Amino acid sequence: LLPAAAFLAASLLQSVGLFAGTRRYVLWMSRVEGQLHALPGEDGHVFGARRQRVFEQLRPRDNFAAWMGAPQGAPEELIDFVAWCVPVAWLVLCVCERNLRLWARTLAAGAALALMKGLFAWATMVPDSAGWEACRGRLNAQVLAHFEDTGAGSSPVGVAMAVPWVLKIWLFNLASGMRIGQDTICANSFSGPTYLGTLFALGLFDALRARARKLKPLFRACAHLGAAAALSAVVLLDAYVDLANQRQYTMDVVIAVVLTMLLYGNPVLAMSVDYFMVRGASRAMEQKEGYDVGDVLVPPCCVPFCCVQGRYFLYTRSAAEVEAARQAQSDAAREQELFRAEQEETTRRILDLEAQLEASHQRAQVREHQEALDLERRIAEQLEELERSHQFRVTQALREIEAQVHAERQAAAQLKEHAAAEEKRLAQETAAFEEERQRLEAECRRSGAE
């Protein structure tokens, strides 16, 4: 927004300078006209012709414009429209591509040109290119009366009355590129339409040149020449119409073109725009070591320097210093690259060692796991062997116990048989004893009975 605000403010000051210069021109011509008087016996027609010759003598002679003459069949409205489309196309490209550098450079150059035009119009009074009669004929009656009032320039009322007309000049100049709204100004300086047309043509060529940088060299050169030729034709045709219609002097047009090209390609302006672009950034200007601080454009139409057309970059140091610094940077970069390669090699070796260590650790873990499995297997086998041995001993013991039990059972059976035989013998002896006792008792009873 700052470049646009500067351009608008400079355009407003330009309108003030044009208005003040026109007022001085009108007052001067009014005093000259007031000093002319009809000679004795001179009729009005002869006096008017003599006055016209005096005014023509006060106007600078533009031999080139007189040699061209009035335009014959030239489509003036079409030429004005095409010239008006150039800044519109520049604005569209700036907004669509968000080209802040082009925006700032063009508007900064436009602000400087507007300030110079307003200052020159106020500082140096140049008669209107169409003459005093044409100027007075096209000026608004109220504006002309205000200009002819000698006290209007110093009184607050006069200054307040001038504000709306200055604003009108400002707005009409912005909307039409200084091609309409001539009913309030007659002051001459370098050509306003020409410097605006040249300025925005240079800006448009700059944008188109940047868009064509991806083309092949042959097509890029053709695009550069074609764009430069088309834009130059628009600017020259617009200037031709102004000269042929006596709206500008030839020197005004030439100075406007040359001054605009010099200012647009000025290194100070390029460096200022570059500083404006990077101001407030996180990296300071001194950190741009080895980088450009701006660029200047030499268009193909820059006669007689067409052969050196192109974009040139500005540096704060000489080429030898920059080359030495770049060589040092290259060496440092090479050393850094070698260090980085060594660091990468060291890192790779460390990674290999870590991988080997990890593999060894994994193998150790696998080996430990395998040994644990082998130990478990051996323990299991030993347990199984012990279990089989225990089982064998238990079986042997059971067999021995069973044999002992069998032997004891056999002994018990024998004892049982022996006991049964003894019991049977005892029973027999008891029976025999009972029989003997009964026999004895019977014998006793018989003996007692006897």
Disulfide bonds with the S-S distance in Angstrom:
Cys135-Cys186 1.84
